[in-house]
């Protein structure tokens, strides 16, 4: 019951082709290829934009003077 033989995969492929048809499978394949290509292009664009600028990690302040201007320290007090 471990792995399937080549005959099992051929039967599954035949059933898939009979259910969906070759035209629909071709369209799904081209749509998937376009999505992968778009993802790769997006990853290339994202890596080139980030490589030039040095951004501090989230949660860390890069410049303490800028933090003093924008940060408000609030102390919560309980009402009596």
C-alpha positions as CSV (number, residue, x, y, z in Angstrom):
1,X,0.0,0.0,0.0
2,X,3.1,2.2,0.0
3,X,3.8,3.8,-3.4
4,X,1.8,3.8,-6.6
5,X,3.1,2.2,-9.7
6,X,3.2,3.8,-13.1
7,X,-0.1,2.2,-14.1
8,X,-1.9,3.8,-11.2
9,X,-0.7,7.2,-12.3
10,X,-1.6,6.6,-15.9
11,X,-5.2,5.6,-14.9
12,X,-5.5,8.8,-12.7
13,X,-4.2,10.9,-15.6
14,X,-6.7,9.3,-18.0
15,X,-9.6,10.0,-15.6
16,X,-8.5,13.6,-15.1
17,X,-8.2,14.2,-18.9
18,X,-11.7,12.6,-19.4
19,X,-13.3,14.8,-16.7
20,X,-11.7,18.2,-17.5
21,X,-10.7,17.8,-21.1
22,X,-7.5,18.8,-22.7
23,X,-8.5,22.4,-23.5
24,X,-9.4,23.2,-19.9
25,X,-6.2,21.5,-18.6
26,X,-4.2,23.6,-21.1
27,X,-5.8,26.8,-19.9
28,X,-5.2,25.9,-16.3
29,X,-1.5,25.2,-17.1
30,X,-1.0,28.5,-18.8
31,X,-2.8,30.4,-16.0
32,X,-0.6,28.6,-13.4
33,X,2.5,29.5,-15.5
34,X,1.5,33.1,-15.7
35,X,0.9,33.3,-12.0
36,X,4.4,31.8,-11.2
37,X,6.0,34.2,-13.7
38,X,4.2,37.2,-12.0
39,X,5.3,36.0,-8.6
40,X,8.9,35.7,-9.7
41,X,8.8,39.2,-11.2
42,X,7.3,40.6,-8.0
43,X,10.0,39.0,-6.0
44,X,12.7,40.5,-8.2
45,X,11.1,44.0,-8.0
46,X,10.8,43.7,-4.2
47,X,14.4,42.6,-3.7
48,X,15.9,45.4,-5.8
49,X,13.9,48.1,-4.1
50,X,14.9,46.8,-0.6
51,X,18.6,46.2,-1.4
52,X,19.4,49.9,-1.8
53,X,17.8,51.2,1.4
54,X,18.8,50.1,4.8
55,X,15.6,49.7,6.9
56,X,15.8,49.1,10.7
57,X,14.1,45.9,11.9
58,X,10.5,46.4,13.1
59,X,10.2,47.5,16.7
60,X,13.6,49.3,16.8
61,X,14.1,53.1,16.6
62,X,16.8,54.2,14.2
63,X,17.1,57.8,15.4
64,X,16.4,58.8,19.0
65,X,15.7,62.5,18.2
66,X,12.9,61.5,15.7
67,X,11.5,59.2,18.3
68,X,11.4,62.0,20.9
69,X,9.3,64.1,18.6
70,X,6.7,61.5,17.7
71,X,6.6,59.3,20.8
72,X,4.2,60.2,23.6
73,X,4.7,58.5,27.0
74,X,1.4,57.9,28.7
75,X,1.2,56.6,32.2
76,X,-2.1,54.9,33.1
77,X,-3.5,55.8,36.5
78,X,-6.4,54.1,38.3
79,X,-9.4,56.1,39.3
80,X,-10.1,56.1,43.0
